[in-house]
Amino acid sequence: MIDQELLRKIEKRKALVGVVGMGYVGLPLVRTFCAAGFKCLGYDIDEKKVRALNAGKSYIKHIPSQTISDVVKKKQFRATTDPNELKKADAVLICVPTPLTKMREPDMTYVVSTTEMLATVLRKGQLIVLESTTYPGTTREVCKPILERTGLKAERDFFLAFSPEREDPGRKDYTTETIPKVVGGLGPKSRRLSAALYGSAIARAVSVSSCEVAESAKILENVYRCVNIAMINELKVLFNRMGINVWEVIDAASTKPFGFHPFYPGPGLGGHCIPIDPFYLTWKAREFDSPTRFIELAGEINTSMPEYVVTKVAEGLNRVRKSLNGSKVLVLGLAYKKDIDDLRESPSIALIELLKHHGAKVDYNDPYIPVTHRQREHNLGMRSKPLSATSLRRYDCVVISTDHSCYDYKMIVRNAKLVVDTRNATRNVKRGRDKIVMA
């Protein structure tokens, strides 16, 4: 039985694990499986990434180059741009983007093209696992038919599962190795094999009854956060108009030991998951004539926050008799959250584009992102400006968009003419509070 043969290879850590997509999801998986004693093969279409990895260099902040160098030297890991190499893999994990189109509908281009590529090298006895967050039904309705065009049958000749990524870049209390891994198979064989694979490298594999349950679990996680962040963003706007400090309100509510979990406002949502994935469910819901008004409203609120911040910048400049049009504005932080180098879907990008649209002359500073790179929908073409007392004085307004721990907020407030704080980063600054606008 080919499933038993694969199971034995997994249990003995003799299975070769292929990972498609060497980004913020794929590379941590490589590190995790190598640490557990497996050999890994990384695949990416980006030749620059592949060359860097094979030279033992990491391009992701929280994965040290030494980690990559060690597994390359031990011949535990190598990267390739040749899809034919994936035929050698016993298990292939798909970690590719699932963005939205301009119409805010699922863009399945990467999942489909990757699955079609894998179909050209698919062989008997392989386990294919989709990790990319998507709508319930993707694994069965999209991936399975493409792979079965080869004449091979799922659950008989090859095995297919879904296991949602749960990466949170920059987090120190949980890692890929310690975050429980939900796994759902197309059938019992796929479920058992995928649970065995992840259970060999990760502290706990949580096996569920189907791919659809696993797909839905990830969507639920992201909808939960999206809706609650939208609620607190809406309350921030209301409380601001009422003259109430939303941050103090959250601190007070957080003293309740049960029934309350704090969420925090900001300039919008960032990261690959929360701003995007809930809309995969709203799109799928139309097939069942079941509107998801709660999710869509949350999306509207969160995507409107950069506009709100621009309004607060304009109000702050008006206080000193300046127009937003023509003012010099420095945005602090380009990453979507503090202390990371990930700018996927960062609200700072929308904020910069809006400020420019209103005629402001905009620069940014981010110690983790020295140069912006082209994205699917954006191409700022900017470089991080040096941050010093002298440079701060050149700007009419400084906007704190990402509250990196390395920023000296007392120095920033002391030298800036005006500070718009979207993250409550200046909460411990006592002097110069008359220059701070909370947004």
N, C-alpha and C positions, 0 to 999 in steps of 0.2 A: 504493500500500500504506500503510495507516494506521500500521503500526508504523514504517515508514521515515520517514514525516512526523513522528511523535513523536520519533524518534531525531535527526532534523535539528534540531528545536527544542531538544532537550536539549543537543546538541553546540554550538549557537550561544548557549546559555543564554537562550533565549527562552521556555522552558517555565515556566508558572506552577506553583509547588509549593505545594500545600495541605497543611497539617498539622492533624490532628484531635487535640486534647488539648494544652493549653498549660501542661504541667507540667514536671517535671524531665527528661523525655525530649524532648517536643515543642519547648520553647522553645530549647534548645541546637541543635536541628536547624534551626530558623528562622535563628538567628544564623549557623550554618555555611553554609547555602545562600545567604543574603544576602551573606555575605562572598565567596562564589564568583561573585557577579554575577547570581544569580537573583532574581526577584520571588517573594514568599511571601505566602500567605493563611493566617492562623491561625484555627482554629475551636475554640470552647469553649462549653459550656452555661453556664458561670459568667460572668454579666454583669459582675461586679466585676472579674474578671481581664481581660476584654475591654476594659472602660473604662480600666483601668490601662495596658494595652499601647498602646492608641490614644493615650493621653496621654504616651507615651514613658517609662513607669515599669515597672521590673522588680520582681517580688516574690520572686525567687530570688537568694540571696546572691552566688553566683559568676557571675551575669550582670549586669553593671552597667546601671543605668538609661540611662546615656549611650549604650550600645550599641543599646538599643531605640529611644531618642529619635532617634539618627542615621538608622536605617533607616526610621523612620516619616516623618521630615522629607524624606528622599529619595524617598518614596513607593515604597520597595522592599517595605514590609511594612505590612499592616493586619490587624486581628483582627475577627472577626464571630461573632455567635450565630445567624446565618441560614444554615441548611444549603443553601439554594438557591444561595448564593454559590459553593459548592464545585463547581458545574457548570462554572464557568469554569476550574477548575484542570486542568492537563494530567496532573499526578501528585498523588495524595493518599496521604499517609503516616498510618497509624493508630497513635496513641500513647496508648492508653487502659489503665486498670488491668486486671490479671487477678488478682484476689484469690482467697482460699479461702472456702468456706462455713464455717459453724460445725462442720460434719462433716468439715472439712479435705479437701473435694473442690473441683475447679475451679469457680469462679463465672465463667461466660462471659457474664454479663449485658451488660457494657460492650462486649465484642467483637461480640456478636450485635446489640445495639441500634444500635451505630455502623454496622455493615455494612448493616443494614436501612435506616438513614437514608441511607447512600450509594447504596443501590439506587434510592431515589426521585429521585436527581439524576444517576445514572450516564449517561454518554453514550459514543458510539463514540470510540475513540482514547485513552481514559484509561488510566493505569497506577495500580493500587491496590496499596499495599504495607502489609502488616501488620508492625508493629514490636513489638507487645506480646508478651512472653515467654509461651509456652504449650506445650501438649503436641504432639508430632509428629502431624501430620495435620489440624491446625486449619484452615490456609489452604485445603486442598483439600476437607475434609469439612464445614466450617462456613461459611466465607466464600463459596466458589465457588457452592454451590447457591443461597444468598440472592441473590447478584448476578445469577445467570443466570435468576432468576424474571422478570427484566425482559424476557426474550426475547433479550437480547444474550449472545453466547457468548465465554467466555474463550479467549484465544489467537487469536481471529478478530476480535471487535469491541472487546474491552477486554483488558487485561493484568493479571496478578495475581502477586504475589511476596511472599516473606517475607524480612525483613532484621532480625535481632534487635538491639535496642538494647544498647549496651555502655557506658552512662553510669556514671561513678563520681564523684559530686559531691564537690567539694573537692580532687580530685586535680590536681596542678600539672604533673606530668611528661608526662601524656597528656591530650588534649582530644578533643572530638567530631571535630575535623578530622584528628587524627593517629592515632586508633585504627582499625585496619583494619576494614572493614565487610563482613561475610559476607552474601551475597545468593543466594537460591535462588528460581527462578521456577517457575511452574506448567508451563511449557513453554519451548522455546528462545527464542521471541520475548520472553516476559516476563523471562526470565533476562538476555538481552542488554540490554533496555531498563533494567531495574533496575540492572544493573552500570554502564551508561553514566551513569545519573542520579547514583548515589552516587560513582562515579569522577570526576565533574565537580566535586565539592565536598569529597571526602574523599581523603586521601593514597593510600589503596589500597582497592579493592573486590575482595573475594575471592569469586569466582563458584563456586558448588557446583551439583551436578547436579539438585537438586530442593528444593522448599519443605521437605520432611520432613528433609533433611539439615541445612538451615539451622536449623530449629526444634530439632533434636536437638543441634546444636552448642552452642546457648545453654544448653540443659538440662544438657549435660555440664559446661560451665564452672561452673555454679552447684552441681551435685552435687559436683564436685571440691572446691570450697571448703567446702560444707556438711559433707561427711564428714570432711575434715581438721580443720576447726574443732571438730567434735564429738569427734574423737580427742584433741585437745589439751585440750579442756574436761574430758574424762573423766580424762586424766592429771593435770590440775590438782587435781582432787578427791582422787585417789589420792596424789599427791606431798604434798599438804597434810597428809594424815593420817600420812604417813611422815616429816613434818618436813623435806621437801625443797622448795627454792624452784624452782618450775616455770620461772620466768623465767630463772634462772641456767642451768637445764638447756637451755633453748632457745638461749641465747647460746652455750653450749658446743658444742651440736650444730651450730650455724650456722657454726662454724669449718671444717667439712668443705666443701671446694670443689666437691663433686659429690654427687649422690644424695640431697640433703636440701634441702627448701625450708621455711623457718620459717612456722608459723602460730601465732597468739597467742590465748590464752583471753580470756574476758570475761564479762559478766553475761548473755549470751545473744546471739542473732542479731538484726540489724536491717536495714533497707533493704527495698525492695520485692522484690528478687530471691531472695536466698539462703534466707530463712526460708519462702518460699512455693513457688517454682518447682519444686524437686525433687518436691514432692507432686503436681504436674501429671503427672509421669512415672509415679509410683507408681499414680496413678489409671488412666492409660492402660494400664499394664502388666497390669491385671486383665483387660482385654479379650483379652489373649493368654495368660492363665493363667500368668503369669510373675511371681512375687512379687519385690519389691525390698526384701528384708529389711535390707540394708546402709543404704539411704537412710532407711527408716522408723526404724531404730535411731538413726541420726544425728539425725533430727528429734526423737526423744524426748529425747536427751541435751541438745540445744541449747535446747529449750523448757523444760527443767527447771532451767536455770541461774539464773533469777531466784529460784526457791525456795531454791536453794543459797545465794545471796547473803543472803536473808532469814535463813536459819539462822545465817550468820556474823555478821549484825547482832545477832541474839538472843544468840549466844555472847559477843560483845564486850560487850554491855550487862550480861550476867550477871557478867562479870569485875568490874564496878564496882557490882554488887548492884542492878541496875535491871532492870525488866521491859520487854519490847518494848511491851506493852500500856500505853499512856499516855505513852510516851517521845516526845520531839520529834526528828524525823529530817529532815535536809536532804539531798536528792538533788542532787548536782552533775552537770549535763549531762542534757538531755532528748533531744538529737539522737542518732541511732543510731550516729554515729561522730564523731570529733573535727573541730572547726573548720568545721562545716556547719550549715545551718538545717533539715535534713530529719529529721523524726521518724517517717517511715513505718516501721511495725512495730518501733519502737525498744523494746529490752528495758527501758528506763527506765520505760516506761508500765506494763508488767506488774509491774515492781518496786514502783512507787508503789502500784498497786492492791493488791498482796499485803501491803505494809507497812500500808496502811489497814485491810485485812481483819483483820490481827492486832492492831488497836487503836492503832497508832502515829499520831501527829499529824504529817503529812508536808507539807513544802514542797519546792520545787525552785528551783534557779538555773540559768539558761542564757542567756548574753549574746546568743545568736543566736535564741532563741525566747522573746520577752517574754510571750506569752500563748498558751495552748494552744487549739487549735481542734477542733471536732467531727470525729471520724473515723468510719469505717464501724462499728467495733466499740467505740470508746472515746470518752468525753467527760469528761476530767478537770476541765474548768472551773477552771483554775488560772492564776495569774500568777507570773512569775519574781520571787523575792525578792532584794533587794539583798544583795550579798556584801561583808562587811567584817569586821574583827577583832571588832568589837562584836557584830554579828549572829551570827557563828559561835559565840560563847560562849553563846548562848541555846539551842543544840541539844544534846541528849544524844549524838547521833551524826551524823556527816557521811559520806555514802556517795558515793564517786567512781564514777559510772556511765559518764560520758563524759569522756575526758581532754583537754579543750580546751587548746590551747597557751597561751591567755591567762590561765589560772589560775595564781596564785602558790601553789604547793604547800607551800613552806616556811611561808608565812604561814598557810595553811589548817591545817597540822599544829600550828603553834605555838599557835593560838588555839582549835582544836576540842578538845572533851573526849575524843572517840573518833573515829577515822577508819577506815572500811572501804573498802579500795582494791581495786577489781575490775580495774584496768587497769595496775597497776604504775606508776602516775603518780608515786608518792612515792619512786621508786627512788633519787633523788639527795638526798633529805632525810635528814640525819644526826641532827639533834636531835629528840627526841620520838618515836623509833621505838617506844617502849613503848606509845604510844597508837594505833599502826597495826595493824589486822587485815587481812591479805591474804586476798582472797576470789576 
